[in-house]
Amino acid sequence: MPGTVVSIDTAETNSSHITSNSQILKEGTASVSITSKSSEGTQKYVILGPSELYPFSDVNDAILFQALELLTSCVSTLELTQRIDPTSDYIGFDDAMTQCRAILRDLFALRSIGDGFASLVNAIIWSLKNKDTDVLSRKQVSVVLEAIKELKRKPLMHFDTATGLIDQLEEADLTVEPCMLDGMINLA
């Protein structure tokens, strides 16, 4: 019965029918469409089940929840980094960036979530690695933070969406691929 839409006309039903349809929704087997008629006109509400909201059943929920937890931690760390002035507290800034890099390595281990997820995490890792001991500008920290926030909002993002975010990293003067790659290409 997946994908079945159940319509309920609230003028003709009582709450017991809605409860039974809500049970169907909780089981994730159907969407419920409720139409109510009032003096203001007909209003239609569609309630989506989990299978409609999260169509990627092949992604392990535990991996996704682990990624969301790590992304939340990464956002917190980068927000802290934004508040630190590296010219007056380089050690605090560097410590926060080191924590961020460690979280990103853990996120890279979860790259099976999807191509968009993997490519964006990889680009951010290389962006930070290529800066190495250089201090990121406020703009660069902000761009990395926004990319992580977007990844947290859409961990199952499409590869094309990730490419757009990677372009924003490059526009902020961050190098998103290994520097040694250029040298290897020149050797060929």
mmCIF file of the C-alpha atoms, coordinates in Angstrom:
data_MODEL
# 
_entry.id   MODEL 
# 
loop_
_atom_site.group_PDB 
_atom_site.id 
_atom_site.type_symbol 
_atom_site.label_atom_id 
_atom_site.label_alt_id 
_atom_site.label_comp_id 
_atom_site.label_asym_id 
_atom_site.label_entity_id 
_atom_site.label_seq_id 
_atom_site.pdbx_PDB_ins_code 
_atom_site.Cartn_x 
_atom_site.Cartn_y 
_atom_site.Cartn_z 
_atom_site.occupancy 
_atom_site.B_iso_or_equiv 
_atom_site.pdbx_formal_charge 
_atom_site.auth_seq_id 
_atom_site.auth_comp_id 
_atom_site.auth_asym_id 
_atom_site.auth_atom_id 
_atom_site.pdbx_PDB_model_num 
ATOM 1   C CA . MET A 1 1   ? 0.000   0.000  0.000   1.00 0.00 ? 1   MET A CA 1 
ATOM 2   C CA . PRO A 1 2   ? 3.010   2.441  -0.187  1.00 0.00 ? 2   PRO A CA 1 
ATOM 3   C CA . GLY A 1 3   ? 2.240   5.640  -2.028  1.00 0.00 ? 3   GLY A CA 1 
ATOM 4   C CA . THR A 1 4   ? -1.510  5.301  -1.416  1.00 0.00 ? 4   THR A CA 1 
ATOM 5   C CA . VAL A 1 5   ? -3.304  8.552  -0.719  1.00 0.00 ? 5   VAL A CA 1 
ATOM 6   C CA . VAL A 1 6   ? -6.263  8.429  1.625   1.00 0.00 ? 6   VAL A CA 1 
ATOM 7   C CA . SER A 1 7   ? -8.720  11.315 1.338   1.00 0.00 ? 7   SER A CA 1 
ATOM 8   C CA . ILE A 1 8   ? -10.825 12.303 4.313   1.00 0.00 ? 8   ILE A CA 1 
ATOM 9   C CA . ASP A 1 9   ? -13.718 14.723 4.059   1.00 0.00 ? 9   ASP A CA 1 
ATOM 10  C CA . THR A 1 10  ? -13.883 16.109 7.618   1.00 0.00 ? 10  THR A CA 1 
ATOM 11  C CA . ALA A 1 11  ? -17.519 17.142 7.238   1.00 0.00 ? 11  ALA A CA 1 
ATOM 12  C CA . GLU A 1 12  ? -18.505 13.498 6.796   1.00 0.00 ? 12  GLU A CA 1 
ATOM 13  C CA . THR A 1 13  ? -16.131 11.746 9.217   1.00 0.00 ? 13  THR A CA 1 
ATOM 14  C CA . ASN A 1 14  ? -15.657 11.534 12.921  1.00 0.00 ? 14  ASN A CA 1 
ATOM 15  C CA . SER A 1 15  ? -12.386 11.535 14.825  1.00 0.00 ? 15  SER A CA 1 
ATOM 16  C CA . SER A 1 16  ? -12.150 7.738  14.964  1.00 0.00 ? 16  SER A CA 1 
ATOM 17  C CA . HIS A 1 17  ? -11.598 7.607  11.214  1.00 0.00 ? 17  HIS A CA 1 
ATOM 18  C CA . ILE A 1 18  ? -8.881  10.232 11.416  1.00 0.00 ? 18  ILE A CA 1 
ATOM 19  C CA . THR A 1 19  ? -7.181  8.308  14.218  1.00 0.00 ? 19  THR A CA 1 
ATOM 20  C CA . SER A 1 20  ? -7.138  5.126  12.161  1.00 0.00 ? 20  SER A CA 1 
ATOM 21  C CA . ASN A 1 21  ? -5.703  7.012  9.210   1.00 0.00 ? 21  ASN A CA 1 
ATOM 22  C CA . SER A 1 22  ? -3.136  8.612  11.517  1.00 0.00 ? 22  SER A CA 1 
ATOM 23  C CA . GLN A 1 23  ? -2.128  5.082  12.480  1.00 0.00 ? 23  GLN A CA 1 
ATOM 24  C CA . ILE A 1 24  ? -1.552  4.330  8.814   1.00 0.00 ? 24  ILE A CA 1 
ATOM 25  C CA . LEU A 1 25  ? 0.622   7.448  8.667   1.00 0.00 ? 25  LEU A CA 1 
ATOM 26  C CA . LYS A 1 26  ? 2.655   6.377  11.724  1.00 0.00 ? 26  LYS A CA 1 
ATOM 27  C CA . GLU A 1 27  ? 3.371   3.055  10.098  1.00 0.00 ? 27  GLU A CA 1 
ATOM 28  C CA . GLY A 1 28  ? 4.764   4.951  7.103   1.00 0.00 ? 28  GLY A CA 1 
ATOM 29  C CA . THR A 1 29  ? 2.568   3.189  4.580   1.00 0.00 ? 29  THR A CA 1 
ATOM 30  C CA . ALA A 1 30  ? 0.414   6.044  3.342   1.00 0.00 ? 30  ALA A CA 1 
ATOM 31  C CA . SER A 1 31  ? -0.075  9.764  3.004   1.00 0.00 ? 31  SER A CA 1 
ATOM 32  C CA . VAL A 1 32  ? -3.229  11.328 4.354   1.00 0.00 ? 32  VAL A CA 1 
ATOM 33  C CA . SER A 1 33  ? -5.045  14.096 2.542   1.00 0.00 ? 33  SER A CA 1 
ATOM 34  C CA . ILE A 1 34  ? -7.628  15.963 4.604   1.00 0.00 ? 34  ILE A CA 1 
ATOM 35  C CA . THR A 1 35  ? -10.111 18.325 2.986   1.00 0.00 ? 35  THR A CA 1 
ATOM 36  C CA . SER A 1 36  ? -12.144 20.622 5.203   1.00 0.00 ? 36  SER A CA 1 
ATOM 37  C CA . LYS A 1 37  ? -15.058 22.715 4.069   1.00 0.00 ? 37  LYS A CA 1 
ATOM 38  C CA . SER A 1 38  ? -15.929 25.905 5.880   1.00 0.00 ? 38  SER A CA 1 
ATOM 39  C CA . SER A 1 39  ? -17.582 29.210 5.162   1.00 0.00 ? 39  SER A CA 1 
ATOM 40  C CA . GLU A 1 40  ? -14.182 30.442 3.931   1.00 0.00 ? 40  GLU A CA 1 
ATOM 41  C CA . GLY A 1 41  ? -14.040 27.740 1.260   1.00 0.00 ? 41  GLY A CA 1 
ATOM 42  C CA . THR A 1 42  ? -12.484 24.331 0.896   1.00 0.00 ? 42  THR A CA 1 
ATOM 43  C CA . GLN A 1 43  ? -9.053  23.797 2.403   1.00 0.00 ? 43  GLN A CA 1 
ATOM 44  C CA . LYS A 1 44  ? -6.956  20.759 1.641   1.00 0.00 ? 44  LYS A CA 1 
ATOM 45  C CA . TYR A 1 45  ? -4.154  19.514 3.845   1.00 0.00 ? 45  TYR A CA 1 
ATOM 46  C CA . VAL A 1 46  ? -1.719  16.810 2.825   1.00 0.00 ? 46  VAL A CA 1 
ATOM 47  C CA . ILE A 1 47  ? 0.226   15.016 5.504   1.00 0.00 ? 47  ILE A CA 1 
ATOM 48  C CA . LEU A 1 48  ? 3.222   13.143 4.180   1.00 0.00 ? 48  LEU A CA 1 
ATOM 49  C CA . GLY A 1 49  ? 4.423   9.904  5.668   1.00 0.00 ? 49  GLY A CA 1 
ATOM 50  C CA . PRO A 1 50  ? 8.054   9.106  6.410   1.00 0.00 ? 50  PRO A CA 1 
ATOM 51  C CA . SER A 1 51  ? 8.516   7.248  3.134   1.00 0.00 ? 51  SER A CA 1 
ATOM 52  C CA . GLU A 1 52  ? 7.546   10.400 1.200   1.00 0.00 ? 52  GLU A CA 1 
ATOM 53  C CA . LEU A 1 53  ? 9.726   12.691 3.329   1.00 0.00 ? 53  LEU A CA 1 
ATOM 54  C CA . TYR A 1 54  ? 12.723  10.358 3.290   1.00 0.00 ? 54  TYR A CA 1 
ATOM 55  C CA . PRO A 1 55  ? 12.610  8.367  0.047   1.00 0.00 ? 55  PRO A CA 1 
ATOM 56  C CA . PHE A 1 56  ? 16.156  7.003  0.370   1.00 0.00 ? 56  PHE A CA 1 
ATOM 57  C CA . SER A 1 57  ? 15.518  3.792  2.246   1.00 0.00 ? 57  SER A CA 1 
ATOM 58  C CA . ASP A 1 58  ? 18.947  2.386  1.339   1.00 0.00 ? 58  ASP A CA 1 
ATOM 59  C CA . VAL A 1 59  ? 20.729  4.843  3.634   1.00 0.00 ? 59  VAL A CA 1 
ATOM 60  C CA . ASN A 1 60  ? 21.224  3.390  7.075   1.00 0.00 ? 60  ASN A CA 1 
ATOM 61  C CA . ASP A 1 61  ? 19.403  5.568  9.615   1.00 0.00 ? 61  ASP A CA 1 
ATOM 62  C CA . ALA A 1 62  ? 22.146  5.087  12.202  1.00 0.00 ? 62  ALA A CA 1 
ATOM 63  C CA . ILE A 1 63  ? 24.748  6.468  9.793   1.00 0.00 ? 63  ILE A CA 1 
ATOM 64  C CA . LEU A 1 64  ? 22.520  9.421  8.956   1.00 0.00 ? 64  LEU A CA 1 
ATOM 65  C CA . PHE A 1 65  ? 21.889  10.240 12.616  1.00 0.00 ? 65  PHE A CA 1 
ATOM 66  C CA . GLN A 1 66  ? 25.606  9.955  13.342  1.00 0.00 ? 66  GLN A CA 1 
ATOM 67  C CA . ALA A 1 67  ? 26.318  12.363 10.479  1.00 0.00 ? 67  ALA A CA 1 
ATOM 68  C CA . LEU A 1 68  ? 23.727  14.846 11.736  1.00 0.00 ? 68  LEU A CA 1 
ATOM 69  C CA . GLU A 1 69  ? 25.246  14.723 15.214  1.00 0.00 ? 69  GLU A CA 1 
ATOM 70  C CA . LEU A 1 70  ? 28.727  15.335 13.808  1.00 0.00 ? 70  LEU A CA 1 
ATOM 71  C CA . LEU A 1 71  ? 27.456  18.153 11.579  1.00 0.00 ? 71  LEU A CA 1 
ATOM 72  C CA . THR A 1 72  ? 25.820  19.806 14.603  1.00 0.00 ? 72  THR A CA 1 
ATOM 73  C CA . SER A 1 73  ? 29.110  19.588 16.469  1.00 0.00 ? 73  SER A CA 1 
ATOM 74  C CA . CYS A 1 74  ? 30.985  20.990 13.463  1.00 0.00 ? 74  CYS A CA 1 
ATOM 75  C CA . VAL A 1 75  ? 28.564  23.930 13.181  1.00 0.00 ? 75  VAL A CA 1 
ATOM 76  C CA . SER A 1 76  ? 29.057  24.713 16.900  1.00 0.00 ? 76  SER A CA 1 
ATOM 77  C CA . THR A 1 77  ? 32.819  24.569 16.528  1.00 0.00 ? 77  THR A CA 1 
ATOM 78  C CA . LEU A 1 78  ? 32.831  26.833 13.464  1.00 0.00 ? 78  LEU A CA 1 
ATOM 79  C CA . GLU A 1 79  ? 30.489  29.311 15.150  1.00 0.00 ? 79  GLU A CA 1 
ATOM 80  C CA . LEU A 1 80  ? 32.957  29.428 18.050  1.00 0.00 ? 80  LEU A CA 1 
ATOM 81  C CA . THR A 1 81  ? 35.784  29.913 15.548  1.00 0.00 ? 81  THR A CA 1 
ATOM 82  C CA . GLN A 1 82  ? 33.976  32.906 14.056  1.00 0.00 ? 82  GLN A CA 1 
ATOM 83  C CA . ARG A 1 83  ? 33.971  34.620 17.458  1.00 0.00 ? 83  ARG A CA 1 
ATOM 84  C CA . ILE A 1 84  ? 37.714  34.161 17.960  1.00 0.00 ? 84  ILE A CA 1 
ATOM 85  C CA . ASP A 1 85  ? 40.091  36.806 16.644  1.00 0.00 ? 85  ASP A CA 1 
ATOM 86  C CA . PRO A 1 86  ? 43.097  34.851 15.372  1.00 0.00 ? 86  PRO A CA 1 
ATOM 87  C CA . THR A 1 87  ? 45.400  37.870 15.650  1.00 0.00 ? 87  THR A CA 1 
ATOM 88  C CA . SER A 1 88  ? 44.894  38.042 19.429  1.00 0.00 ? 88  SER A CA 1 
ATOM 89  C CA . ASP A 1 89  ? 44.146  34.360 20.177  1.00 0.00 ? 89  ASP A CA 1 
ATOM 90  C CA . TYR A 1 90  ? 45.843  32.235 17.548  1.00 0.00 ? 90  TYR A CA 1 
ATOM 91  C CA . ILE A 1 91  ? 46.010  29.191 19.833  1.00 0.00 ? 91  ILE A CA 1 
ATOM 92  C CA . GLY A 1 92  ? 42.242  29.257 20.516  1.00 0.00 ? 92  GLY A CA 1 
ATOM 93  C CA . PHE A 1 93  ? 41.509  29.728 16.822  1.00 0.00 ? 93  PHE A CA 1 
ATOM 94  C CA . ASP A 1 94  ? 43.871  26.913 15.819  1.00 0.00 ? 94  ASP A CA 1 
ATOM 95  C CA . ASP A 1 95  ? 42.420  24.609 18.499  1.00 0.00 ? 95  ASP A CA 1 
ATOM 96  C CA . ALA A 1 96  ? 38.883  25.187 17.191  1.00 0.00 ? 96  ALA A CA 1 
ATOM 97  C CA . MET A 1 97  ? 40.002  24.559 13.604  1.00 0.00 ? 97  MET A CA 1 
ATOM 98  C CA . THR A 1 98  ? 41.782  21.356 14.689  1.00 0.00 ? 98  THR A CA 1 
ATOM 99  C CA . GLN A 1 99  ? 38.526  20.157 16.282  1.00 0.00 ? 99  GLN A CA 1 
ATOM 100 C CA . CYS A 1 100 ? 36.689  21.016 13.073  1.00 0.00 ? 100 CYS A CA 1 
ATOM 101 C CA . ARG A 1 101 ? 39.181  19.038 10.971  1.00 0.00 ? 101 ARG A CA 1 
ATOM 102 C CA . ALA A 1 102 ? 38.791  16.010 13.261  1.00 0.00 ? 102 ALA A CA 1 
ATOM 103 C CA . ILE A 1 103 ? 35.002  16.134 12.909  1.00 0.00 ? 103 ILE A CA 1 
ATOM 104 C CA . LEU A 1 104 ? 35.323  16.419 9.127   1.00 0.00 ? 104 LEU A CA 1 
ATOM 105 C CA . ARG A 1 105 ? 37.500  13.297 9.032   1.00 0.00 ? 105 ARG A CA 1 
ATOM 106 C CA . ASP A 1 106 ? 34.768  11.442 10.932  1.00 0.00 ? 106 ASP A CA 1 
ATOM 107 C CA . LEU A 1 107 ? 32.205  12.786 8.474   1.00 0.00 ? 107 LEU A CA 1 
ATOM 108 C CA . PHE A 1 108 ? 34.306  11.578 5.551   1.00 0.00 ? 108 PHE A CA 1 
ATOM 109 C CA . ALA A 1 109 ? 34.086  8.070  6.995   1.00 0.00 ? 109 ALA A CA 1 
ATOM 110 C CA . LEU A 1 110 ? 30.291  8.363  6.496   1.00 0.00 ? 110 LEU A CA 1 
ATOM 111 C CA . ARG A 1 111 ? 30.579  9.280  2.805   1.00 0.00 ? 111 ARG A CA 1 
ATOM 112 C CA . SER A 1 112 ? 28.365  6.335  1.830   1.00 0.00 ? 112 SER A CA 1 
ATOM 113 C CA . ILE A 1 113 ? 25.425  8.640  2.607   1.00 0.00 ? 113 ILE A CA 1 
ATOM 114 C CA . GLY A 1 114 ? 25.680  9.990  -0.912  1.00 0.00 ? 114 GLY A CA 1 
ATOM 115 C CA . ASP A 1 115 ? 27.802  11.543 -3.635  1.00 0.00 ? 115 ASP A CA 1 
ATOM 116 C CA . GLY A 1 116 ? 26.792  15.104 -2.757  1.00 0.00 ? 116 GLY A CA 1 
ATOM 117 C CA . PHE A 1 117 ? 27.620  14.548 0.908   1.00 0.00 ? 117 PHE A CA 1 
ATOM 118 C CA . ALA A 1 118 ? 30.966  12.918 0.111   1.00 0.00 ? 118 ALA A CA 1 
ATOM 119 C CA . SER A 1 119 ? 32.087  15.507 -2.427  1.00 0.00 ? 119 SER A CA 1 
ATOM 120 C CA . LEU A 1 120 ? 31.250  18.481 -0.191  1.00 0.00 ? 120 LEU A CA 1 
ATOM 121 C CA . VAL A 1 121 ? 32.919  16.991 2.892   1.00 0.00 ? 121 VAL A CA 1 
ATOM 122 C CA . ASN A 1 122 ? 35.978  16.120 0.803   1.00 0.00 ? 122 ASN A CA 1 
ATOM 123 C CA . ALA A 1 123 ? 36.142  19.645 -0.647  1.00 0.00 ? 123 ALA A CA 1 
ATOM 124 C CA . ILE A 1 124 ? 35.930  21.214 2.811   1.00 0.00 ? 124 ILE A CA 1 
ATOM 125 C CA . ILE A 1 125 ? 38.628  18.889 4.159   1.00 0.00 ? 125 ILE A CA 1 
ATOM 126 C CA . TRP A 1 126 ? 40.991  19.838 1.329   1.00 0.00 ? 126 TRP A CA 1 
ATOM 127 C CA . SER A 1 127 ? 40.095  23.516 1.689   1.00 0.00 ? 127 SER A CA 1 
ATOM 128 C CA . LEU A 1 128 ? 41.251  23.446 5.292   1.00 0.00 ? 128 LEU A CA 1 
ATOM 129 C CA . LYS A 1 129 ? 44.242  21.182 4.610   1.00 0.00 ? 129 LYS A CA 1 
ATOM 130 C CA . ASN A 1 130 ? 45.527  23.443 1.844   1.00 0.00 ? 130 ASN A CA 1 
ATOM 131 C CA . LYS A 1 131 ? 45.408  26.431 4.211   1.00 0.00 ? 131 LYS A CA 1 
ATOM 132 C CA . ASP A 1 132 ? 47.404  24.329 6.695   1.00 0.00 ? 132 ASP A CA 1 
ATOM 133 C CA . THR A 1 133 ? 49.007  26.828 9.096   1.00 0.00 ? 133 THR A CA 1 
ATOM 134 C CA . ASP A 1 134 ? 47.581  29.908 7.366   1.00 0.00 ? 134 ASP A CA 1 
ATOM 135 C CA . VAL A 1 135 ? 44.700  31.581 9.141   1.00 0.00 ? 135 VAL A CA 1 
ATOM 136 C CA . LEU A 1 136 ? 41.376  31.501 7.372   1.00 0.00 ? 136 LEU A CA 1 
ATOM 137 C CA . SER A 1 137 ? 39.780  34.873 6.785   1.00 0.00 ? 137 SER A CA 1 
ATOM 138 C CA . ARG A 1 138 ? 36.393  35.627 8.352   1.00 0.00 ? 138 ARG A CA 1 
ATOM 139 C CA . LYS A 1 139 ? 34.838  35.275 4.903   1.00 0.00 ? 139 LYS A CA 1 
ATOM 140 C CA . GLN A 1 140 ? 36.399  31.849 4.416   1.00 0.00 ? 140 GLN A CA 1 
ATOM 141 C CA . VAL A 1 141 ? 35.219  30.647 7.832   1.00 0.00 ? 141 VAL A CA 1 
ATOM 142 C CA . SER A 1 142 ? 31.732  31.953 7.014   1.00 0.00 ? 142 SER A CA 1 
ATOM 143 C CA . VAL A 1 143 ? 31.635  30.164 3.649   1.00 0.00 ? 143 VAL A CA 1 
ATOM 144 C CA . VAL A 1 144 ? 32.764  26.882 5.232   1.00 0.00 ? 144 VAL A CA 1 
ATOM 145 C CA . LEU A 1 145 ? 30.195  27.332 8.021   1.00 0.00 ? 145 LEU A CA 1 
ATOM 146 C CA . GLU A 1 146 ? 27.379  27.969 5.533   1.00 0.00 ? 146 GLU A CA 1 
ATOM 147 C CA . ALA A 1 147 ? 28.383  24.885 3.524   1.00 0.00 ? 147 ALA A CA 1 
ATOM 148 C CA . ILE A 1 148 ? 28.300  22.748 6.679   1.00 0.00 ? 148 ILE A CA 1 
ATOM 149 C CA . LYS A 1 149 ? 24.922  24.223 7.689   1.00 0.00 ? 149 LYS A CA 1 
ATOM 150 C CA . GLU A 1 150 ? 23.512  23.433 4.255   1.00 0.00 ? 150 GLU A CA 1 
ATOM 151 C CA . LEU A 1 151 ? 24.871  19.899 4.501   1.00 0.00 ? 151 LEU A CA 1 
ATOM 152 C CA . LYS A 1 152 ? 23.199  19.573 7.889   1.00 0.00 ? 152 LYS A CA 1 
ATOM 153 C CA . ARG A 1 153 ? 19.889  20.755 6.400   1.00 0.00 ? 153 ARG A CA 1 
ATOM 154 C CA . LYS A 1 154 ? 20.220  18.423 3.404   1.00 0.00 ? 154 LYS A CA 1 
ATOM 155 C CA . PRO A 1 155 ? 22.581  15.529 4.137   1.00 0.00 ? 155 PRO A CA 1 
ATOM 156 C CA . LEU A 1 156 ? 21.127  13.614 1.188   1.00 0.00 ? 156 LEU A CA 1 
ATOM 157 C CA . MET A 1 157 ? 21.865  16.473 -1.185  1.00 0.00 ? 157 MET A CA 1 
ATOM 158 C CA . HIS A 1 158 ? 22.273  15.906 -4.890  1.00 0.00 ? 158 HIS A CA 1 
ATOM 159 C CA . PHE A 1 159 ? 25.765  16.082 -6.366  1.00 0.00 ? 159 PHE A CA 1 
ATOM 160 C CA . ASP A 1 160 ? 24.851  19.196 -8.402  1.00 0.00 ? 160 ASP A CA 1 
ATOM 161 C CA . THR A 1 161 ? 23.815  21.022 -5.211  1.00 0.00 ? 161 THR A CA 1 
ATOM 162 C CA . ALA A 1 162 ? 27.133  20.083 -3.621  1.00 0.00 ? 162 ALA A CA 1 
ATOM 163 C CA . THR A 1 163 ? 28.967  21.370 -6.701  1.00 0.00 ? 163 THR A CA 1 
ATOM 164 C CA . GLY A 1 164 ? 27.343  24.776 -6.239  1.00 0.00 ? 164 GLY A CA 1 
ATOM 165 C CA . LEU A 1 165 ? 28.536  24.901 -2.634  1.00 0.00 ? 165 LEU A CA 1 
ATOM 166 C CA . ILE A 1 166 ? 32.019  23.797 -3.689  1.00 0.00 ? 166 ILE A CA 1 
ATOM 167 C CA . ASP A 1 167 ? 32.056  26.668 -6.200  1.00 0.00 ? 167 ASP A CA 1 
ATOM 168 C CA . GLN A 1 168 ? 31.309  29.053 -3.320  1.00 0.00 ? 168 GLN A CA 1 
ATOM 169 C CA . LEU A 1 169 ? 34.318  27.674 -1.442  1.00 0.00 ? 169 LEU A CA 1 
ATOM 170 C CA . GLU A 1 170 ? 36.513  28.332 -4.473  1.00 0.00 ? 170 GLU A CA 1 
ATOM 171 C CA . GLU A 1 171 ? 35.111  31.856 -4.831  1.00 0.00 ? 171 GLU A CA 1 
ATOM 172 C CA . ALA A 1 172 ? 36.303  32.473 -1.255  1.00 0.00 ? 172 ALA A CA 1 
ATOM 173 C CA . ASP A 1 173 ? 39.874  31.648 -2.399  1.00 0.00 ? 173 ASP A CA 1 
ATOM 174 C CA . LEU A 1 174 ? 39.899  28.141 -0.947  1.00 0.00 ? 174 LEU A CA 1 
ATOM 175 C CA . THR A 1 175 ? 41.525  25.320 -2.915  1.00 0.00 ? 175 THR A CA 1 
ATOM 176 C CA . VAL A 1 176 ? 39.165  22.341 -2.826  1.00 0.00 ? 176 VAL A CA 1 
ATOM 177 C CA . GLU A 1 177 ? 41.406  19.653 -4.269  1.00 0.00 ? 177 GLU A CA 1 
ATOM 178 C CA . PRO A 1 178 ? 44.806  18.323 -3.282  1.00 0.00 ? 178 PRO A CA 1 
ATOM 179 C CA . CYS A 1 179 ? 47.647  20.647 -4.313  1.00 0.00 ? 179 CYS A CA 1 
ATOM 180 C CA . MET A 1 180 ? 49.735  17.624 -5.258  1.00 0.00 ? 180 MET A CA 1 
ATOM 181 C CA . LEU A 1 181 ? 47.111  16.798 -7.891  1.00 0.00 ? 181 LEU A CA 1 
ATOM 182 C CA . ASP A 1 182 ? 48.261  19.766 -9.995  1.00 0.00 ? 182 ASP A CA 1 
ATOM 183 C CA . GLY A 1 183 ? 51.853  18.532 -9.865  1.00 0.00 ? 183 GLY A CA 1 
ATOM 184 C CA . MET A 1 184 ? 50.831  15.030 -10.893 1.00 0.00 ? 184 MET A CA 1 
ATOM 185 C CA . ILE A 1 185 ? 48.797  16.374 -13.813 1.00 0.00 ? 185 ILE A CA 1 
ATOM 186 C CA . ASN A 1 186 ? 51.789  18.422 -14.998 1.00 0.00 ? 186 ASN A CA 1 
ATOM 187 C CA . LEU A 1 187 ? 53.966  15.298 -14.909 1.00 0.00 ? 187 LEU A CA 1 
ATOM 188 C CA . ALA A 1 188 ? 51.622  13.396 -17.220 1.00 0.00 ? 188 ALA A CA 1 
# 
